Amino acid sequence: MNLIVLCDFDGTITIQDTAELVLRKFAKGDWKQYDQQFENGKLSLEECLKKEFSLVKASREEILNALNEVEFRPGFDELARYCKQNCIPVIIVSAGLDFIIIHFLKLKKWHHMVQTYMAVATVAADGIKFTFPRHCDKTSANFKQDLVRKCKGEGKKIVLIGDGTGDCDAAREADLTFAIKDSSLANLCEKYGIHCRSMTDFRQVIDVLRSETPFL
């Protein structure tokens, strides 16, 4: 099947944004200023994250131990299984911390059903450093939009699922976008006239794929 599902992690698969939880607990400085600069278009997604997480002074163990109460949005297990059974790749495309995402994918036993496309985070005494995937198209706003462009260039149809400002540029070019209800992405799609479908449960995505996949 010529279809790929690209899915954000923080605030999409998880109810809470684990990256924001880490910043709130461990950042030594005003990380919110960089969020505001990103929202205002003064920083790219990658630049924003590099600046924010340079302020985080904590070990992997401390970070993971602080995330014991993370909740997950209903239905992702069913979506992953449905896609695997129908040979539809699911790629987790995230600007979060890779070791957190891998930890939870293994904990939930989803790691064998999905792929990942994200930055590599290196934890050091002077903060967390990111190495992001290199852009294939230098005009891409960020690595998420770049992956959409790369996949579409290979003739794939893209289903994008997300919640944040960082997903907006990718949503502009996806063939079908699902935005978490009342999220930043949902609001931006409405503001800029980007067609998207509101969702609160991944089973809603399955329903659409079952009924509309032949037309994507």
N, C-alpha and C positions, 0 to 999 in steps of 0.2 A: 504494500500500500504506500502511496506517495504522500504520506501525511506524517508530520512530526508534532508532538506536543512539547512546548517549552513552558516550564512552570517555575515561577519564583518560589522561594522557600519561606523567608521571614515574613510573617503577617499573611501568608497565603496558605502554605501547608501547615504552618504553625499559626495559632491564634495570636500569640505574642511575637513581637519582633525580637529575636534573640540577640541580634547585633546591638539594638538599642538598649536592651537590658544590660549587656556587658558595658556599654558606654556609661550608662547611668550609675553602675556600681563601681567601676574601676577607673574611669577616665580621670586624670589629674589635670583639670583645666576646663576651659569653656568650649566643649565640643559642639554645642548648639550653634555657635557662630558659623561654623562650617556648613551645617545643615541649611542655615538661612542663606548663605552665599550660594549653595547648590540650588536652592529653590529660586533664587533670583537670577540664575544663569551665569553667575560669576565663577563657578567651579564646575568641572565635569564630575560625573559620578565617581570616577576613579580618583580624581584629585581630592574630592571631599572625603572619601573613605581613608585615603592615605593620611590626611591631616588629622582626622578624628582619632584613628586608632594608634597614631603615634603617641597619643596621650594615655593609652591604656598600659598600666604597669601591673601585670598579674601573670601567673603561670597558667599553662593549659589546665592543670588540675584545679586551680582556684576558679577558673572560668567555668569549667564543666560542672563543678560542684555547686555553682550558683544558679544553675539552670534546671534544678530538679523538678520544678513545678510547671514546666512548659506543657501547654495543651495543644492538641492537633485538631485541625478542621475535619469534620466528618467526611468520610467517603474517599479519602485518598487511596487507601488500600484497595478499594474496589476499582478505582480508576486505573491504578497501576496494573492490576490483574487483567482488567478488560483490555487495556492496550497491549499487554504482553501476549495475550491470547489471540489478538488480531494483528500482531506484527506491526504495531504503531510505536515507534520509539518515544519514550518519555525522557526528556532531558531537564534536570534541575539546573536552572540558570540563575545563579545567585551572586549578589555582592556581599554576602555575609562571610563569616569565618568558616573556612572549609572544614576544619577539624570538628567544629560543632555540628555541621550538617552531616558529615560522615558518621559521627557518633550516633546521631538520632536515626539516620537511615539504617544503620546496623541494628540499633536497639529495636526498631519497629520491623526489622526484617524486610525492608524495602530495597536494600542496596543491590540485590540481584535482579530487580525489576526495572531499575532506572539507570540512566547515565548522569554524569554531572559536568557542568561547564562553569567554572568559577575561578576566582583568584586563589593563589596559594598564599596562606598567611604564615609568616615566620614570627614566632614569639621571642622577643629579646628583652633585655633589661631596660633598654631605652625606648620601648614601645613595640607595637605590632606593625610589621611591615608587610605590604602586599605586592605580589607579582601578578599582574592581570594578563589574561589572554591577549595576544597581539592582534590588533585589528587587521582584517583582510582588506577592508575598505577604509582608507584614511579619513573619509568624510563622515564616517559613522559617529554619532554623538557619544556612544559608549559601547562596551563589549556586548551588551544585550541586543541592541539594535544591529550590531555588526554580525552577530550569529544569525539573526533573522535574515539579513541580506545574503549571507553566505549560503544558508539552506535554500532560500528562494532561487539563488543563482544556480543551484543544483537541481532545480525543478520541483522542489518540495512545496507542499502546502503547509502553512504554519498555523497551529492553534496556540495562542499565547494565554497564559493564566497568570495574573499578577494583582498587586494591590498598591504599589508605591509610585512615587514620582519617577524613580529610575526605570520604571517599566513603560513609561509613556512613549518614548521614541520608538521602542520596539513595537508597541501597539499600533502605531501609525502605519506600519508596513505588514503586520500579520494579516492572514486571511480571515481569521476569526479570533476575537479577543473576549476573554472572560475577565471581568474585574470584580473583586470582592465588594460586596454591597457597602456603600457609604465610604469607601476607601479613597485615598488621594488619587489613585488611578481612575476610579469611577468618576470623580469630580473633574479631573483633567480631560477625560474623554468627552464628558458633556460640554466642557468649556470650549474645546477645540473641534468639536463635531466629529470625533473618532467613534465609529460604531463599535459598541461593546455590549455584552450581555452581563447582567448582574448575577452574582452567585453567592451562596453562603455554604454550599455543600458540593463536594466534587461529584456526587451522583447526578447533579444537574448537568455536568459536562458530559457524562456518559449518555444521558438521555438525548442530548443534541448530537453526539457522535453517531449514535445508533440511527437517528432519523435523517441526518444531513450529510454524513460522510461521503456518500456517492456524489454529492454536488460540490464538495470542497475542491 
